[in-house]
Amino acid sequence: MSNDDRNSYGGKSILDDINEAPTSGFHYKTWIISGMGFFTDAYDLFIIGVVTALLPLAGWATFSTLETSLLVSTALIAAVVGSIIFGRLLDYLGRKAVYGLEVMLMVIGALGSAVLTPLNGLYILIIWRFILGIGIGGDYSASSTIMAEFSNTKKRGKLIGMVFSMQSIGLLAGPLITLGLLYGGVAPVISWRLLLAIGAIPPLFVIYWRRHLPETPKYSIRVNGDPERASSDLKKFTGMKFEARSDGAETGDGSTVKAKWYQLFTDRQLLTLLIGTAGTWFLMDWALYGNSIMSSTMLAFLVPGSIIGVQHVIMTTAYTALVFGVAAFPGYWLATLLVDRIGRKPIQIIGFLVMAISFALLGLLPGLLTASSIVEFLALYGISYFFIEFGPNVTTFIYPPEVYPVSVRGLGTGISAAGGKTGAFLGTLLNLTIIALFGESGLFILLAIFSAVGVMMTFALLPEPKLRTLEESSAEGRFLKPKTSVATQ
C-alpha cells in the first residue's frame, strides 16, 4: 500500500473521515498547541496564593482578609467573563478567527503583574490579574472545543483529557519553582515578580501556532457549509487526503446546523445539559480551587507555630507539592487514559462520591485537623485530591464540547466553564471567611454536601458520550437546515 493510500480515507463524508481517522501526529500536534495554555492556566491560578504569602515579606503592607480574597480570586471571576465572551466569538466568527487571542491576553496579564506593579500596588495587581483571567477563560472555551472537533471518535475523550491534564504539570510546577527560588536564596522582593513573570513564557511559545491553526473541519462543514475548505485545510494541516464530498447530515445533502445561541436557554434538552455541565463544574471547582489556591493557608496548621516568614512559606509549599505530585498528578492522567474505556459518567460519579466521603470524614473528625495527625490528614486529603482529578475535574472539561451542537458548541462550553469558574471564585473568595466562622471542619462538611449533590446531578442530567461521534453525542441532527452559502448566528 502506498503512502497516499494509507493517508486517504473514503468514508461517506469528510465528517466520517475525521471520526474514523487513526490517532496520528496531527492529533498530538494539536494537543501540544492547546495543552500549553492549560499548563499556564494552572500555574498562573495557583501561583497567586504563594505570591500573596510572599508580598508581606517583600515589604508590602499586610492585607486584610477581604483584600487577600480579592487578590487570589480576581483572575477567576475574570475567567467567567472571558469564557463566555470567547465562547460566543468562537461560534460567531469561527474557531480560527479567535484562537490565539486568549494567550496574548495571558502574556500581557502575566508580564504586567510582574513588571508594572509597584510596591503596595494591590489594585494595580488586581487589574493585571483580571486581564490574565479573561485570557484564561477564553482558553477554557477554545481549546476543548478545537481539540474535540479535530479528534477521532475512538480516542476523543483521551485527546481532550490530554489537553486538560497539562494542567497537572502546571499545578506541580508552581510549588516546585517556588521551592527552587526560596531554597536558592532568592529574596521575596524578587521572587514574587519572577513567579508571576514565568507565567508568560509558555503562552509566548504557542501564539504563532494557534494563530496558524486552520479552521476545524466540523465548523467549516456544519456551520459554514464549506467542505472544499475543510478538505483543503485538512490536507495542509494533517498531510492526509480528504475528498471534498457532500457533507452535513445523514442524508448527505450538505445541510448545516442552525442551533441559535438563545436556544441554550429555551430548548429544554439543551437547557438540561447546560444545568448539568455548568452545575457539576461549579460544585467541583469550588472544592478544587478553594483548596488549591489557598493551600498555603489551609495547610498552615501542619507547620509548627515557631516557624515563620520564608521558612513557613517553604513548608506549606512543600506540603502542597507533595499532595499535588502524589495525588493530583496521577489522578489527571489515569482519568485521561481510561475515560474512553470506563466512560465519562461513571468516572464523574465515582469521583464525586469519594470526594463526598473524604470531605465528610475530614469535617466530622476534627482530630485529623491537627499537627499531631499530619500523616492521617495528608492521606485523606490526598485521596480527596486524587478523586477530584480521577473524577469531575477531568470529566467536566471533556463533557461540554461533546454534548452541544457545533453552532453553539463554543458558547455551551464557555458557559459551562463559567459555571466552574464561578464556583472557583466563590470558593476562593469565601473559604477564608467560612474557615474563620466555622473552622476547617465546617468548610469540609460544606464541600461534602456539594460533592453529594454532584453525584445526583451527574446521574440525572448528563448522558454518556463514550464512543459516539460528536454529531451523535450532541444530537445536532435536531437542528439541521438546508444548506446555505453563509451561516448566520
N, C-alpha and C positions, 0 to 999 in steps of 0.2 A: 504494500500500500504506500502511495506517495505521501509526502508531507502535506500536499494540497488536499488529498483525500482525507487524511486524518484531521485536518483543520477545517473541514467543510461539514455542514450539517444540513439535513434535508427534511426537517420536520414540516408540519403543515403550515407553520408560520415562523417568523423570526422570534416571536414570543416562546414558541415551543423550543426553538434552538437555545435560547437563553436558559430556559428552565431545565433543559436536559444536558447542557454542556458539562463536561467533566471539570472539576476544580483544577485550575491551572494558574500560570504565572500572573495573568492579569487580575485574577481574584486577589492574590496576595499583594500585588502592587496597590490595588485599591484599598486593601486593609491597612497597609503602612501609611498611605496618604491620609486616610481617615483616622487611623488609630493614634497618630502622633498628637492630634488635637485632644484626645481623651487622656493621654499621658499628661498633657499640660493642664487640662481641666482639673484633674485630681490633685496635681501638685499645687496649683495656684489656690484651690479652695482649701487645701489642708494647711498650707504654709502660713496663712494669716494667723492661725492660732498660736504658732510658735513666735511669729513676729510680735504679736500682741504681748506675749510674755517677755520679749526682749526689749521692747521700747522703753519701759521704765528704767531698765538697766543701761540704756543708751542716753539717758539724760532727759527723757520725756517726762512730763507730769503724769502722776498716777491717774488712771482712768476710773471713772465711776462705772458701776455695773451697766448702766444704760449705754454709756459710750463704748464699753467693751463689746456689748451685744450688737450695737450698730456697726462697729468696725468689722466684726467677724461675719456678719450676716448680709452686708450690703451687696456683695457680689451675687448672693443667692437670689435676692429679690430682683436684682437686675437681670439675672438669668431667666426669671419668669417672663419679663418683658421681651428679652431677646429671643427666647424660644418661640413665642407667639408671632412676633414680627417676622423673623426669618422663616418660620413655618408657612406663613401666608405668602411671603415672597417666593418661596420655593414652588408653590403651586401656581402663582400668578405669572411669574417671569420665567420659570423653568429652573431646573437644578443648576445647570451650568452658569447661568447669569449671576447666581448668588454665591456659589461655593467659593470659598477663599476669602470673602469679605469678613467673615466672622473671626478668622485667625488674625487678620490685620488688626481688628479691634483688640484682640487678646494681647498682641505685641505692644500696641500703644498703651493699653492699660497697665501692663506689667512694667514697662520701662518708665512710664510716668510715675507710677507708685514708687519706684526705686530711686529715680534721679531727680524728680521735680517736687518731692515732698519735703518741706522744711521742718526743722525741729518744732515739735508740738503742733504741726500742721495736720491735726486729726481730720478735719473736714475736707482738706485738700486730698488726703489719702483716701478718704471715703469716696470722693468724686472719681478718682482714678480707678478704684475698685469697682465702681458702678460701671464704668466703660468696659473694664475687663469682663464683668459679669454679663453684659449684653453679648459680647463675643462668645462666651461660654454657652449661653443659652442658645445662640444660633448654631453652635456646633452640635448640640443635642438634637436639634431638628434636622439638620442637614446630613450629618454623617451616617446615621442609621438609615435614613431614607435612601440615600445614594447607595450604600452597601447592599441594602435589601434588593434594590432594583437591578444591580449588576450580578446578584448571586444566582446560583442554580437552586433548584428546589430541594435536592437531597441534602445539601450542606449549608442551606441558608441560615439556619439558626446558629451554626458554628461560626460562620463568617461574620455575622452581625455581632455575635458574642465576642469574637476576637477583637473587633474594633473597641468594644466597651471594656474588655479586660485589659487593654493597655492602661486603663485607669489604675489597675493594681500596681503597675510599675511606678506610676507617678505617685501613688499613695505611699509606697515604700520609699521612694526616692526622697521625699520631703524630710522625714526624720533622719535618714542616713546622711543626707547632705548637711543638715543641721548639726548632727553629731560630729561630722568631719570638720566643720568650721570651728565649732566650740572646742573640741578636743585639740584642734590645731592652734588654739590660742588667738583666733581672730576676735577682736573686740566687738562687743554687741553693737557699738555705734556704726561699725562697718558690716557686721553680719546680717543685720536686718535688711539693709539695702541689697546686699548680694543675694540673699534668699529670694527677694522679690524680683530682682533683675533676671535671675536664672530662668524664671518662668517665661521669659520672652524668647528663649533660644529655640526650643522645639518647634513652635509655630512658624518661626522665621524660615525654617528649612522646608516647610510644605506649602507656603503661599504660592510659589510658582506652579507646583504640580496640581494643586487644587484649582487654580485659575485655568489650567490647560486640560483638565479632565473633560471628556466630551459629555454631551447631554446623555442622560440614561436612555437606553432604547425603549423602555416601557413608557417613559414620558413622551418621547418623540412619537411613538406609535399610538398610544392610548389617549393622549391628550391633544397632541398636535396633528395626529393623523398623517404622519410622515415616515413611512417605512424606508423610503430611499435614504433619508438622513440617518436613520438608525443603522441601516446596513453599512453605510459609508463610515460612520463613527466606530462601529464595532470592528470593522476590518482594520481601521487605522490604529485603534487602541489595543485590540486583542491579538491581531495577526490571524484571526480566523475569518473564513469566508462565509458570509451570510447573504443569501439571495434576498433581494428586495421584493418579497412576495406580498400578496394582500394580507393584511393583518387586522386584528382587532377583536373579534368575537368568535364564539363557537361556530357561527355561520360563515366566518371568513370574509365578511362583506366590508371590512375596513371601518367598522363602527368605532366611535370614540366614547370615552367615559365622560359623562356630563354631570357628575355629582357636584353640587354647589357648596360653598363653604358654610352657608347657613343651615344646610341640611344636617350638619353635625349636631345641631340643636333641635331640629324639627323632625327629623326622621327617627322613629322610635328605635330601630335597630342600631343606628349609628350613635344615638344618644346613650343607649345602654352600654355600648362598647366604650364610649368616652368616660362614662362614670366609672367603668371597670378599670380602664387603663390609667386614667388620671388619679382615681381614688386610691388604688393599691400602691401606685408610685408615691403618692402623698404620704401614706402611712409608713412605707418603707424608708423614705428619705428623712422623715422626722427622726427615726431611730438611728439611721446611718450617719447623717451629717451632724446631728446634735452630739453624737458620741465621738465622731472622728475629729471635727474641727476643734472641739473643746476637750479633746483627750488630755491635754496637758493640765487642764483644770480638774477634770473628772478623776484622773489618776493621781492627783496630788496627795490624797490621803495615804498612798502607799509609800510616800517619801517621809523619812523622819523629820520632825519639826526643826531639828538643829541644822538641817541642810537648806541653805537659802541661796538667792542670787543665781549666778550662771550654773552652779552645780545642781540646783533644784531643777532648772530647765533641762539640763543634761539627763537627769534621772527620769523625769517624766517622759521625755522624748525617747529614751531608751526603752521604757516600758511600752510606749506606743509602737515603736519599731518592732518589738517582739510580737505584739498582738497582730500587727499588720502582716508581718512576714510569715509567722507560723499559722495563723488562722485565716486571714483575709485573702492573701495571695493565692494559696492553693484552691480556696473556695471559688474564686473567679474562674480559674482555668478548668477546674473539674466540671463546673456547670456548663462552660462553653463546649467542652469536648463531649458531654453526654446529652446536651439539650435536644439533639436530633434523634437520639435513641429513646430517652425517657419521655421527652415532651416538655413543653413549656409549663403547662398547667400543673402536672404532678410536682415538678421541681419547685414551683412557686408556692404551692400548698405546703409541701414538706418544710420549706424554708421558714415560712410564716409560723408554722406550728411549733417548730423547735425554738424559734425566737420567742414565742409566747411563753413557753415553758421556762426557758433560760432567764428571761427578764422577770418572770413571776418569782422564781427562786431567789434571784438577787434582791428583789423587793421585799419578799416575805422572810428572808433570813438575814437580818441586818448585821449579824455577826460576821458575815462574809465581807462586809464593807469596812474592815479594819486592817491595820498594818500587820496584825498577827495572823491574818488569813490570806496572805499575798498569793500563795500557790493556788488555793481553792478559788479565790476570786478570779485570778487570771485564767484559770482553766474554764470556769463557767462563762466568763466574759468572752474568752476566745471561742468557745462553742457558739455563742450567740453571733459572733462576728463571722465565723465560718459559714453559718447557715443564712446570714444575710446575703453573703456572696453566692454560696451554693443554694440559691433561692431567689427572692424577689429582686435583689439588686441587679442581677443579670437579666432575669426574665422580663422585668418591667421595661427594660430598654429594648428587648427583642420584640415584644408584643406589638407596639403601636404601628410600625411600618408594615406589619404583616396583616393587619385587620382592617385598614382603611383603604378605600378606593384610591386609585392613583391620582385622580384630580384633586383630592383633598388629603392625600397622604402626608404632605408636609405639615399642614395645619393640624391634622389629627395627632401627629407625632409631637408637634410643638406644644399643643395644649396639654397633652399627656405629660410631657417633660415639665411644663409649667406647673402642673399639679404636684409633681415631685419636688420641684424647687421651692414651691410654696411651703410644703411640709418641711423641707430642709431649712428654709428661712425661719419659720416659726419655731422649729426645734432649736436652732442655734440661738435665736433671739430670746426664747423663753426658758430654755433649760436651766440657765443660771438662776433665774427667778424661781422656778419650780424647786430647784435644789435648796435655795435659801428658805423657802416657805415650808417645804415638806421633806427635805433631805433627799439624798440619792435614792433611798428606798422608795419614796413617793414617785420619783421620776421613772424608776424601773417598773413599778406597777402600772403606770400610765402607758409605757411602751409595751407591756404585756397585753394590755387591753387593745391597743392599736393593732398588734400583731394578730390577735384572735379575730378582730374584725377583717383583717386582710385575708385570712383563711376563708371566711364566709363570702367575701366579695369575689375572690378568685373563683370559688366553686360555683357561685350563682351567675356571674356576669360575663365570664371570659370563655371563649372557645379554645379548641386545641388546633393550632395551625400546622402542626408537625406533618411534613411530607406532603403538604398541599401547595399547589402553585400560588403565587401572590394573587392571581386572578380569582382562584377558588377561595382562598382564605379571607380575602377582602370582600367577597360577594359583589364585586363591581359589575357583574353582569346585570344587576338590577338597574344600573344607571347608563346602560349603553344607548346611544343615539346614532342615527345615520351619520356617516362621515361628512364633516365639513372641512373646508380648507384651512380655517383658523379656529382654534378652540378658544372659547371665551370662558372667563372665570366669573 
